[in-house]
Amino acid sequence: MYIDGSFVTAEREPGDYDACWDIDGVNVEALDSVFLDFSNGRSAQKRTYFGPFFPAQMTEGAS
């Protein structure tokens, strides 16, 4: 797993974090289904884990 976002900066009170994880060797069926829910701006991930989690192999499409 890799962590990024303001959580890894010098900010005194970070506003968020972004995480990515390698899916290789992971039993996806054993995961909390929220890790694969990207709907509504990843709101379920943010509500459950306070930030988004992206599979490292997923292509970023916003930029």
PQR file of N, CA, C, O and H, with PARSE charges and radii, in Angstrom:
ATOM      1  N   MET A   1       0.841  -1.161   0.000 -0.4000 1.5000
ATOM      2  CA  MET A   1       0.000   0.000   0.000 -0.0000 2.0000
ATOM      3  C   MET A   1       0.891   1.230   0.000  0.5500 1.7000
ATOM      4  O   MET A   1       1.948   1.250   0.630 -0.5500 1.4000
ATOM      5  N   TYR A   2       0.450   2.248  -0.711 -0.4000 1.5000
ATOM      6  CA  TYR A   2       1.147   3.522  -0.776 -0.0000 2.0000
ATOM      7  C   TYR A   2       0.191   4.625  -0.342  0.5500 1.7000
ATOM      8  O   TYR A   2      -0.980   4.614  -0.721 -0.5500 1.4000
ATOM      9  H   TYR A   2      -0.409   2.232  -1.223  0.4000 1.0000
ATOM     10  N   ILE A   3       0.680   5.576   0.452 -0.4000 1.5000
ATOM     11  CA  ILE A   3      -0.129   6.679   0.958 -0.0000 2.0000
ATOM     12  C   ILE A   3       0.386   7.985   0.366  0.5500 1.7000
ATOM     13  O   ILE A   3       1.595   8.199   0.265 -0.5500 1.4000
ATOM     14  H   ILE A   3       1.631   5.585   0.760  0.4000 1.0000
ATOM     15  N   ASP A   4      -0.546   8.859  -0.025 -0.4000 1.5000
ATOM     16  CA  ASP A   4      -0.210  10.167  -0.578 -0.0000 2.0000
ATOM     17  C   ASP A   4      -1.267  11.158  -0.105  0.5500 1.7000
ATOM     18  O   ASP A   4      -2.094  10.819   0.742 -0.5500 1.4000
ATOM     19  H   ASP A   4      -1.528   8.686   0.057  0.4000 1.0000
ATOM     20  N   GLY A   5      -1.251  12.348  -0.626 -0.4000 1.5000
ATOM     21  CA  GLY A   5      -2.195  13.383  -0.222 -0.0000 2.0000
ATOM     22  C   GLY A   5      -1.583  14.261   0.846  0.5500 1.7000
ATOM     23  O   GLY A   5      -0.405  14.120   1.173 -0.5500 1.4000
ATOM     24  H   GLY A   5      -0.579  12.623  -1.313  0.4000 1.0000
ATOM     25  N   SER A   6      -2.378  15.170   1.394 -0.4000 1.5000
ATOM     26  CA  SER A   6      -1.827  16.114   2.366 -0.0000 2.0000
ATOM     27  C   SER A   6      -1.372  15.434   3.652  0.5500 1.7000
ATOM     28  O   SER A   6      -0.658  16.040   4.452 -0.5500 1.4000
ATOM     29  H   SER A   6      -3.335  15.285   1.128  0.4000 1.0000
ATOM     30  N   PHE A   7      -1.773  14.192   3.859 -0.4000 1.5000
ATOM     31  CA  PHE A   7      -1.363  13.440   5.043 -0.0000 2.0000
ATOM     32  C   PHE A   7       0.154  13.257   5.096  0.5500 1.7000
ATOM     33  O   PHE A   7       0.725  13.147   6.181 -0.5500 1.4000
ATOM     34  H   PHE A   7      -2.353  13.700   3.209  0.4000 1.0000
ATOM     35  N   VAL A   8       0.800  13.224   3.950 -0.4000 1.5000
ATOM     36  CA  VAL A   8       2.248  12.995   3.911 -0.0000 2.0000
ATOM     37  C   VAL A   8       3.033  14.271   3.641  0.5500 1.7000
ATOM     38  O   VAL A   8       4.186  14.213   3.213 -0.5500 1.4000
ATOM     39  H   VAL A   8       0.336  13.313   3.069  0.4000 1.0000
ATOM     40  N   THR A   9       2.418  15.416   3.886 -0.4000 1.5000
ATOM     41  CA  THR A   9       3.102  16.696   3.722 -0.0000 2.0000
ATOM     42  C   THR A   9       3.427  17.272   5.095  0.5500 1.7000
ATOM     43  O   THR A   9       3.196  16.627   6.118 -0.5500 1.4000
ATOM     44  H   THR A   9       1.482  15.464   4.234  0.4000 1.0000
ATOM     45  N   ALA A  10       3.953  18.462   5.109 -0.4000 1.5000
ATOM     46  CA  ALA A  10       4.311  19.119   6.366 -0.0000 2.0000
ATOM     47  C   ALA A  10       3.132  19.864   6.989  0.5500 1.7000
ATOM     48  O   ALA A  10       3.305  20.546   7.999 -0.5500 1.4000
ATOM     49  H   ALA A  10       4.141  18.985   4.278  0.4000 1.0000
ATOM     50  N   GLU A  11       1.936  19.748   6.405 -0.4000 1.5000
ATOM     51  CA  GLU A  11       0.773  20.433   6.968 -0.0000 2.0000
ATOM     52  C   GLU A  11       0.540  19.977   8.402  0.5500 1.7000
ATOM     53  O   GLU A  11       0.633  18.791   8.716 -0.5500 1.4000
ATOM     54  H   GLU A  11       1.795  19.194   5.584  0.4000 1.0000
ATOM     55  N   ARG A  12       0.236  20.937   9.265 -0.4000 1.5000
ATOM     56  CA  ARG A  12      -0.003  20.616  10.677 -0.0000 2.0000
ATOM     57  C   ARG A  12      -1.271  19.777  10.852  0.5500 1.7000
ATOM     58  O   ARG A  12      -1.316  18.895  11.710 -0.5500 1.4000
ATOM     59  H   ARG A  12       0.160  21.902   9.010  0.4000 1.0000
ATOM     60  N   GLU A  13      -2.288  20.044  10.051 -0.4000 1.5000
ATOM     61  CA  GLU A  13      -3.533  19.281  10.120 -0.0000 2.0000
ATOM     62  C   GLU A  13      -3.925  18.870   8.706  0.5500 1.7000
ATOM     63  O   GLU A  13      -4.629  19.607   8.016 -0.5500 1.4000
ATOM     64  H   GLU A  13      -2.251  20.760   9.354  0.4000 1.0000
ATOM     65  N   PRO A  14      -3.477  17.714   8.280 -0.5600 1.5000
ATOM     66  CA  PRO A  14      -3.779  17.254   6.910  0.2800 2.0000
ATOM     67  C   PRO A  14      -5.285  17.130   6.695  0.5500 1.7000
ATOM     68  O   PRO A  14      -6.035  16.774   7.605 -0.5500 1.4000
ATOM     69  N   GLY A  15      -5.702  17.431   5.479 -0.4000 1.5000
ATOM     70  CA  GLY A  15      -7.117  17.354   5.161 -0.0000 2.0000
ATOM     71  C   GLY A  15      -7.548  15.999   4.647  0.5500 1.7000
ATOM     72  O   GLY A  15      -8.715  15.629   4.770 -0.5500 1.4000
ATOM     73  H   GLY A  15      -5.093  17.720   4.740  0.4000 1.0000
ATOM     74  N   ASP A  16      -6.618  15.252   4.073 -0.4000 1.5000
ATOM     75  CA  ASP A  16      -7.014  13.975   3.488 -0.0000 2.0000
ATOM     76  C   ASP A  16      -5.788  13.106   3.222  0.5500 1.7000
ATOM     77  O   ASP A  16      -4.650  13.507   3.464 -0.5500 1.4000
ATOM     78  H   ASP A  16      -5.669  15.552   3.973  0.4000 1.0000
ATOM     79  N   TYR A  17      -6.053  11.940   2.732 -0.4000 1.5000
ATOM     80  CA  TYR A  17      -5.002  11.072   2.222 -0.0000 2.0000
ATOM     81  C   TYR A  17      -5.559  10.350   1.010  0.5500 1.7000
ATOM     82  O   TYR A  17      -6.775  10.270   0.833 -0.5500 1.4000
ATOM     83  H   TYR A  17      -6.979  11.615   2.536  0.4000 1.0000
ATOM     84  N   ASP A  18      -4.695   9.836   0.194 -0.4000 1.5000
ATOM     85  CA  ASP A  18      -5.053   8.983  -0.931 -0.0000 2.0000
ATOM     86  C   ASP A  18      -4.208   7.736  -0.786  0.5500 1.7000
ATOM     87  O   ASP A  18      -3.028   7.815  -0.446 -0.5500 1.4000
ATOM     88  H   ASP A  18      -3.707   9.901   0.338  0.4000 1.0000
ATOM     89  N   ALA A  19      -4.797   6.601  -1.040 -0.4000 1.5000
ATOM     90  CA  ALA A  19      -4.068   5.341  -0.915 -0.0000 2.0000
ATOM     91  C   ALA A  19      -4.223   4.530  -2.199  0.5500 1.7000
ATOM     92  O   ALA A  19      -5.269   4.559  -2.846 -0.5500 1.4000
ATOM     93  H   ALA A  19      -5.756   6.536  -1.316  0.4000 1.0000
ATOM     94  N   CYS A  20      -3.175   3.815  -2.551 -0.4000 1.5000
ATOM     95  CA  CYS A  20      -3.301   2.839  -3.625 -0.0000 2.0000
ATOM     96  C   CYS A  20      -2.689   1.529  -3.130  0.5500 1.7000
ATOM     97  O   CYS A  20      -1.781   1.516  -2.299 -0.5500 1.4000
ATOM     98  H   CYS A  20      -2.325   3.791  -2.025  0.4000 1.0000
ATOM     99  N   TRP A  21      -3.208   0.449  -3.659 -0.4000 1.5000
ATOM    100  CA  TRP A  21      -2.771  -0.871  -3.214 -0.0000 2.0000
ATOM    101  C   TRP A  21      -2.622  -1.775  -4.427  0.5500 1.7000
ATOM    102  O   TRP A  21      -3.331  -1.632  -5.423 -0.5500 1.4000
ATOM    103  H   TRP A  21      -3.946   0.460  -4.334  0.4000 1.0000
ATOM    104  N   ASP A  22      -1.699  -2.692  -4.323 -0.4000 1.5000
ATOM    105  CA  ASP A  22      -1.401  -3.638  -5.395 -0.0000 2.0000
ATOM    106  C   ASP A  22      -2.366  -4.807  -5.297  0.5500 1.7000
ATOM    107  O   ASP A  22      -2.458  -5.448  -4.250 -0.5500 1.4000
ATOM    108  H   ASP A  22      -1.123  -2.808  -3.514  0.4000 1.0000
ATOM    109  N   ILE A  23      -3.087  -5.092  -6.379 -0.4000 1.5000
ATOM    110  CA  ILE A  23      -4.076  -6.174  -6.345 -0.0000 2.0000
ATOM    111  C   ILE A  23      -3.457  -7.553  -6.567  0.5500 1.7000
ATOM    112  O   ILE A  23      -4.118  -8.566  -6.340 -0.5500 1.4000
ATOM    113  H   ILE A  23      -3.012  -4.571  -7.229  0.4000 1.0000
ATOM    114  N   ASP A  24      -2.196  -7.608  -7.007 -0.4000 1.5000
ATOM    115  CA  ASP A  24      -1.555  -8.897  -7.258 -0.0000 2.0000
ATOM    116  C   ASP A  24      -1.529  -9.752  -5.999  0.5500 1.7000
ATOM    117  O   ASP A  24      -1.038  -9.319  -4.956 -0.5500 1.4000
ATOM    118  H   ASP A  24      -1.658  -6.785  -7.191  0.4000 1.0000
ATOM    119  N   GLY A  25      -2.054 -10.954  -6.099 -0.4000 1.5000
ATOM    120  CA  GLY A  25      -2.051 -11.889  -4.988 -0.0000 2.0000
ATOM    121  C   GLY A  25      -3.146 -11.658  -3.959  0.5500 1.7000
ATOM    122  O   GLY A  25      -3.201 -12.365  -2.953 -0.5500 1.4000
ATOM    123  H   GLY A  25      -2.453 -11.306  -6.946  0.4000 1.0000
ATOM    124  N   VAL A  26      -4.021 -10.679  -4.190 -0.4000 1.5000
ATOM    125  CA  VAL A  26      -5.088 -10.372  -3.238 -0.0000 2.0000
ATOM    126  C   VAL A  26      -6.335 -11.173  -3.595  0.5500 1.7000
ATOM    127  O   VAL A  26      -6.746 -11.216  -4.755 -0.5500 1.4000
ATOM    128  H   VAL A  26      -3.976 -10.105  -5.008  0.4000 1.0000
ATOM    129  N   ASN A  27      -6.926 -11.798  -2.601 -0.4000 1.5000
ATOM    130  CA  ASN A  27      -8.202 -12.486  -2.792 -0.0000 2.0000
ATOM    131  C   ASN A  27      -9.285 -11.413  -2.712  0.5500 1.7000
ATOM    132  O   ASN A  27      -9.738 -11.060  -1.623 -0.5500 1.4000
ATOM    133  H   ASN A  27      -6.593 -11.764  -1.659  0.4000 1.0000
ATOM    134  N   VAL A  28      -9.695 -10.901  -3.864 -0.4000 1.5000
ATOM    135  CA  VAL A  28     -10.642  -9.792  -3.936 -0.0000 2.0000
ATOM    136  C   VAL A  28     -11.960 -10.151  -3.256  0.5500 1.7000
ATOM    137  O   VAL A  28     -12.624  -9.275  -2.702 -0.5500 1.4000
ATOM    138  H   VAL A  28      -9.328 -11.188  -4.748  0.4000 1.0000
ATOM    139  N   GLU A  29     -12.342 -11.405  -3.289 -0.4000 1.5000
ATOM    140  CA  GLU A  29     -13.601 -11.821  -2.658 -0.0000 2.0000
ATOM    141  C   GLU A  29     -13.548 -11.707  -1.141  0.5500 1.7000
ATOM    142  O   GLU A  29     -14.593 -11.651  -0.494 -0.5500 1.4000
ATOM    143  H   GLU A  29     -11.803 -12.117  -3.740  0.4000 1.0000
ATOM    144  N   ALA A  30     -12.350 -11.671  -0.562 -0.4000 1.5000
ATOM    145  CA  ALA A  30     -12.205 -11.552   0.889 -0.0000 2.0000
ATOM    146  C   ALA A  30     -12.177 -10.086   1.348  0.5500 1.7000
ATOM    147  O   ALA A  30     -12.234  -9.812   2.547 -0.5500 1.4000
ATOM    148  H   ALA A  30     -11.501 -11.716  -1.088  0.4000 1.0000
ATOM    149  N   LEU A  31     -12.091  -9.153   0.406 -0.4000 1.5000
ATOM    150  CA  LEU A  31     -12.034  -7.728   0.741 -0.0000 2.0000
ATOM    151  C   LEU A  31     -13.403  -7.182   1.138  0.5500 1.7000
ATOM    152  O   LEU A  31     -14.439  -7.701   0.723 -0.5500 1.4000
ATOM    153  H   LEU A  31     -12.045  -9.375  -0.568  0.4000 1.0000
ATOM    154  N   ASP A  32     -13.387  -6.147   1.934 -0.4000 1.5000
ATOM    155  CA  ASP A  32     -14.586  -5.355   2.164 -0.0000 2.0000
ATOM    156  C   ASP A  32     -14.978  -4.807   0.789  0.5500 1.7000
ATOM    157  O   ASP A  32     -14.135  -4.225   0.107 -0.5500 1.4000
ATOM    158  H   ASP A  32     -12.545  -5.726   2.272  0.4000 1.0000
ATOM    159  N   SER A  33     -16.215  -4.974   0.372 -0.4000 1.5000
ATOM    160  CA  SER A  33     -16.648  -4.555  -0.960 -0.0000 2.0000
ATOM    161  C   SER A  33     -16.490  -3.057  -1.187  0.5500 1.7000
ATOM    162  O   SER A  33     -16.487  -2.611  -2.335 -0.5500 1.4000
ATOM    163  H   SER A  33     -16.900  -5.447   0.927  0.4000 1.0000
ATOM    164  N   VAL A  34     -16.361  -2.281  -0.137 -0.4000 1.5000
ATOM    165  CA  VAL A  34     -16.198  -0.837  -0.278 -0.0000 2.0000
ATOM    166  C   VAL A  34     -14.907  -0.494  -1.036  0.5500 1.7000
ATOM    167  O   VAL A  34     -14.824   0.569  -1.653 -0.5500 1.4000
ATOM    168  H   VAL A  34     -16.363  -2.643   0.795  0.4000 1.0000
ATOM    169  N   PHE A  35     -13.902  -1.380  -0.998 -0.4000 1.5000
ATOM    170  CA  PHE A  35     -12.655  -1.121  -1.707 -0.0000 2.0000
ATOM    171  C   PHE A  35     -12.833  -1.125  -3.225  0.5500 1.7000
ATOM    172  O   PHE A  35     -11.969  -0.630  -3.948 -0.5500 1.4000
ATOM    173  H   PHE A  35     -13.970  -2.243  -0.498  0.4000 1.0000
ATOM    174  N   LEU A  36     -13.924  -1.669  -3.705 -0.4000 1.5000
ATOM    175  CA  LEU A  36     -14.176  -1.715  -5.145 -0.0000 2.0000
ATOM    176  C   LEU A  36     -15.360  -0.840  -5.540  0.5500 1.7000
ATOM    177  O   LEU A  36     -15.847  -0.927  -6.668 -0.5500 1.4000
ATOM    178  H   LEU A  36     -14.626  -2.071  -3.118  0.4000 1.0000
ATOM    179  N   ASP A  37     -15.822  -0.004  -4.625 -0.4000 1.5000
ATOM    180  CA  ASP A  37     -16.955   0.883  -4.882 -0.0000 2.0000
ATOM    181  C   ASP A  37     -16.426   2.294  -5.141  0.5500 1.7000
ATOM    182  O   ASP A  37     -15.982   2.981  -4.221 -0.5500 1.4000
ATOM    183  H   ASP A  37     -15.427   0.066  -3.709  0.4000 1.0000
ATOM    184  N   PHE A  38     -16.482   2.715  -6.406 -0.4000 1.5000
ATOM    185  CA  PHE A  38     -15.968   4.024  -6.790 -0.0000 2.0000
ATOM    186  C   PHE A  38     -17.096   4.993  -7.131  0.5500 1.7000
ATOM    187  O   PHE A  38     -16.854   6.056  -7.702 -0.5500 1.4000
ATOM    188  H   PHE A  38     -16.843   2.157  -7.154  0.4000 1.0000
ATOM    189  N   SER A  39     -18.325   4.625  -6.781 -0.4000 1.5000
ATOM    190  CA  SER A  39     -19.480   5.460  -7.092 -0.0000 2.0000
ATOM    191  C   SER A  39     -19.536   6.696  -6.199  0.5500 1.7000
ATOM    192  O   SER A  39     -18.944   6.733  -5.120 -0.5500 1.4000
ATOM    193  H   SER A  39     -18.521   3.761  -6.317  0.4000 1.0000
ATOM    194  N   ASN A  40     -20.257   7.695  -6.670 -0.4000 1.5000
ATOM    195  CA  ASN A  40     -20.493   8.929  -5.904 -0.0000 2.0000
ATOM    196  C   ASN A  40     -19.207   9.532  -5.345  0.5500 1.7000
ATOM    197  O   ASN A  40     -19.150   9.922  -4.178 -0.5500 1.4000
ATOM    198  H   ASN A  40     -20.739   7.665  -7.546  0.4000 1.0000
ATOM    199  N   GLY A  41     -18.184   9.604  -6.182 -0.4000 1.5000
ATOM    200  CA  GLY A  41     -16.925  10.199  -5.729 -0.0000 2.0000
ATOM    201  C   GLY A  41     -16.246   9.400  -4.632  0.5500 1.7000
ATOM    202  O   GLY A  41     -15.546   9.964  -3.791 -0.5500 1.4000
ATOM    203  H   GLY A  41     -18.230   9.287  -7.130  0.4000 1.0000
ATOM    204  N   ARG A  42     -16.450   8.091  -4.637 -0.4000 1.5000
ATOM    205  CA  ARG A  42     -15.871   7.179  -3.639 -0.0000 2.0000
ATOM    206  C   ARG A  42     -16.382   7.475  -2.231  0.5500 1.7000
ATOM    207  O   ARG A  42     -15.661   7.293  -1.250 -0.5500 1.4000
ATOM    208  H   ARG A  42     -17.019   7.633  -5.321  0.4000 1.0000
ATOM    209  N   SER A  43     -17.633   7.931  -2.138 -0.4000 1.5000
ATOM    210  CA  SER A  43     -18.200   8.337  -0.849 -0.0000 2.0000
ATOM    211  C   SER A  43     -18.230   7.206   0.175  0.5500 1.7000
ATOM    212  O   SER A  43     -18.005   7.454   1.359 -0.5500 1.4000
ATOM    213  H   SER A  43     -18.219   8.078  -2.935  0.4000 1.0000
ATOM    214  N   ALA A  44     -18.501   5.982  -0.246 -0.4000 1.5000
ATOM    215  CA  ALA A  44     -18.533   4.863   0.713 -0.0000 2.0000
ATOM    216  C   ALA A  44     -17.146   4.607   1.298  0.5500 1.7000
ATOM    217  O   ALA A  44     -17.018   4.327   2.490 -0.5500 1.4000
ATOM    218  H   ALA A  44     -18.684   5.781  -1.208  0.4000 1.0000
ATOM    219  N   GLN A  45     -16.107   4.701   0.465 -0.4000 1.5000
ATOM    220  CA  GLN A  45     -14.736   4.532   0.959 -0.0000 2.0000
ATOM    221  C   GLN A  45     -14.397   5.637   1.956  0.5500 1.7000
ATOM    222  O   GLN A  45     -13.839   5.374   3.022 -0.5500 1.4000
ATOM    223  H   GLN A  45     -16.211   4.929  -0.503  0.4000 1.0000
ATOM    224  N   LYS A  46     -14.735   6.863   1.606 -0.4000 1.5000
ATOM    225  CA  LYS A  46     -14.424   7.999   2.474 -0.0000 2.0000
ATOM    226  C   LYS A  46     -15.202   7.922   3.793  0.5500 1.7000
ATOM    227  O   LYS A  46     -14.671   8.251   4.854 -0.5500 1.4000
ATOM    228  H   LYS A  46     -15.189   7.077   0.741  0.4000 1.0000
ATOM    229  N   ARG A  47     -16.450   7.489   3.716 -0.4000 1.5000
ATOM    230  CA  ARG A  47     -17.270   7.359   4.924 -0.0000 2.0000
ATOM    231  C   ARG A  47     -16.735   6.253   5.832  0.5500 1.7000
ATOM    232  O   ARG A  47     -16.727   6.401   7.054 -0.5500 1.4000
ATOM    233  H   ARG A  47     -16.881   7.221   2.854  0.4000 1.0000
ATOM    234  N   THR A  48     -16.295   5.160   5.246 -0.4000 1.5000
ATOM    235  CA  THR A  48     -15.844   4.007   6.019 -0.0000 2.0000
ATOM    236  C   THR A  48     -14.401   4.140   6.500  0.5500 1.7000
ATOM    237  O   THR A  48     -14.095   3.839   7.653 -0.5500 1.4000
ATOM    238  H   THR A  48     -16.302   5.039   4.253  0.4000 1.0000
ATOM    239  N   TYR A  49     -13.511   4.596   5.606 -0.4000 1.5000
ATOM    240  CA  TYR A  49     -12.071   4.631   5.911 -0.0000 2.0000
ATOM    241  C   TYR A  49     -11.476   6.035   5.882  0.5500 1.7000
ATOM    242  O   TYR A  49     -10.259   6.192   5.977 -0.5500 1.4000
ATOM    243  H   TYR A  49     -13.760   4.841   4.669  0.4000 1.0000
ATOM    244  N   PHE A  50     -12.320   7.054   5.752 -0.4000 1.5000
ATOM    245  CA  PHE A  50     -11.891   8.461   5.786 -0.0000 2.0000
ATOM    246  C   PHE A  50     -10.968   8.853   4.641  0.5500 1.7000
ATOM    247  O   PHE A  50     -10.243   9.844   4.736 -0.5500 1.4000
ATOM    248  H   PHE A  50     -13.308   6.926   5.675  0.4000 1.0000
ATOM    249  N   GLY A  51     -10.990   8.076   3.555 -0.4000 1.5000
ATOM    250  CA  GLY A  51     -10.187   8.401   2.381 -0.0000 2.0000
ATOM    251  C   GLY A  51     -10.384   7.362   1.298  0.5500 1.7000
ATOM    252  O   GLY A  51     -10.929   6.289   1.554 -0.5500 1.4000
ATOM    253  H   GLY A  51     -11.579   7.271   3.478  0.4000 1.0000
ATOM    254  N   PRO A  52      -9.940   7.675   0.080 -0.5600 1.5000
ATOM    255  CA  PRO A  52     -10.105   6.759  -1.039  0.2800 2.0000
ATOM    256  C   PRO A  52      -8.948   5.764  -1.175  0.5500 1.7000
ATOM    257  O   PRO A  52      -7.805   6.057  -0.826 -0.5500 1.4000
ATOM    258  N   PHE A  53      -9.276   4.602  -1.684 -0.4000 1.5000
ATOM    259  CA  PHE A  53      -8.299   3.542  -1.959 -0.0000 2.0000
ATOM    260  C   PHE A  53      -8.431   3.147  -3.427  0.5500 1.7000
ATOM    261  O   PHE A  53      -9.517   2.800  -3.892 -0.5500 1.4000
ATOM    262  H   PHE A  53     -10.205   4.363  -1.968  0.4000 1.0000
ATOM    263  N   PHE A  54      -7.328   3.202  -4.141 -0.4000 1.5000
ATOM    264  CA  PHE A  54      -7.328   2.858  -5.561 -0.0000 2.0000
ATOM    265  C   PHE A  54      -6.447   1.643  -5.811  0.5500 1.7000
ATOM    266  O   PHE A  54      -5.334   1.578  -5.291 -0.5500 1.4000
ATOM    267  H   PHE A  54      -6.446   3.484  -3.764  0.4000 1.0000
ATOM    268  N   PRO A  55      -6.922   0.675  -6.600 -0.5600 1.5000
ATOM    269  CA  PRO A  55      -6.012  -0.400  -7.027  0.2800 2.0000
ATOM    270  C   PRO A  55      -4.897   0.224  -7.860  0.5500 1.7000
ATOM    271  O   PRO A  55      -5.164   1.042  -8.740 -0.5500 1.4000
ATOM    272  N   ALA A  56      -3.661  -0.153  -7.592 -0.4000 1.5000
ATOM    273  CA  ALA A  56      -2.518   0.438  -8.297 -0.0000 2.0000
ATOM    274  C   ALA A  56      -2.592   0.193  -9.793  0.5500 1.7000
ATOM    275  O   ALA A  56      -2.063   0.989 -10.569 -0.5500 1.4000
ATOM    276  H   ALA A  56      -3.444  -0.817  -6.877  0.4000 1.0000
ATOM    277  N   GLN A  57      -3.231  -0.880 -10.216 -0.4000 1.5000
ATOM    278  CA  GLN A  57      -3.317  -1.213 -11.633 -0.0000 2.0000
ATOM    279  C   GLN A  57      -4.432  -0.448 -12.347  0.5500 1.7000
ATOM    280  O   GLN A  57      -4.568  -0.558 -13.565 -0.5500 1.4000
ATOM    281  H   GLN A  57      -3.661  -1.526  -9.585  0.4000 1.0000
ATOM    282  N   MET A  58      -5.225   0.319 -11.614 -0.4000 1.5000
ATOM    283  CA  MET A  58      -6.334   1.063 -12.200 -0.0000 2.0000
ATOM    284  C   MET A  58      -5.800   2.335 -12.837  0.5500 1.7000
ATOM    285  O   MET A  58      -5.039   3.069 -12.206 -0.5500 1.4000
ATOM    286  H   MET A  58      -5.115   0.409 -10.624  0.4000 1.0000
ATOM    287  N   THR A  59      -6.185   2.607 -14.072 -0.4000 1.5000
ATOM    288  CA  THR A  59      -5.741   3.806 -14.768 -0.0000 2.0000
ATOM    289  C   THR A  59      -6.497   5.006 -14.234  0.5500 1.7000
ATOM    290  O   THR A  59      -7.724   4.988 -14.142 -0.5500 1.4000
ATOM    291  H   THR A  59      -6.803   2.011 -14.585  0.4000 1.0000
ATOM    292  N   GLU A  60      -5.761   6.047 -13.884 -0.4000 1.5000
ATOM    293  CA  GLU A  60      -6.372   7.296 -13.424 -0.0000 2.0000
ATOM    294  C   GLU A  60      -6.932   7.999 -14.641  0.5500 1.7000
ATOM    295  O   GLU A  60      -6.234   8.150 -15.644 -0.5500 1.4000
ATOM    296  H   GLU A  60      -4.764   6.062 -13.959  0.4000 1.0000
ATOM    297  N   GLY A  61      -8.182   8.433 -14.571 -0.4000 1.5000
ATOM    298  CA  GLY A  61      -8.812   9.011 -15.741 -0.0000 2.0000
ATOM    299  C   GLY A  61      -9.218  10.461 -15.621  0.5500 1.7000
ATOM    300  O   GLY A  61      -9.737  11.018 -16.589 -0.5500 1.4000
ATOM    301  H   GLY A  61      -8.749   8.311 -13.756  0.4000 1.0000
ATOM    302  N   ALA A  62      -9.009  11.101 -14.487 -0.4000 1.5000
ATOM    303  CA  ALA A  62      -9.463  12.477 -14.302 -0.0000 2.0000
ATOM    304  C   ALA A  62      -8.585  13.488 -15.019  0.5500 1.7000
ATOM    305  O   ALA A  62      -9.078  14.530 -15.451 -0.5500 1.4000
ATOM    306  H   ALA A  62      -8.588  10.648 -13.701  0.4000 1.0000
ATOM    307  N   SER A  63      -7.306  13.208 -15.154 -0.4000 1.5000
ATOM    308  CA  SER A  63      -6.420  14.170 -15.808 -0.0000 2.0000
ATOM    309  C   SER A  63      -5.957  13.619 -17.139  0.5500 1.7000
ATOM    310  O   SER A  63      -5.199  14.278 -17.851 -0.5500 1.4000
ATOM    311  H   SER A  63      -6.905  12.362 -14.803  0.4000 1.0000
TER
END
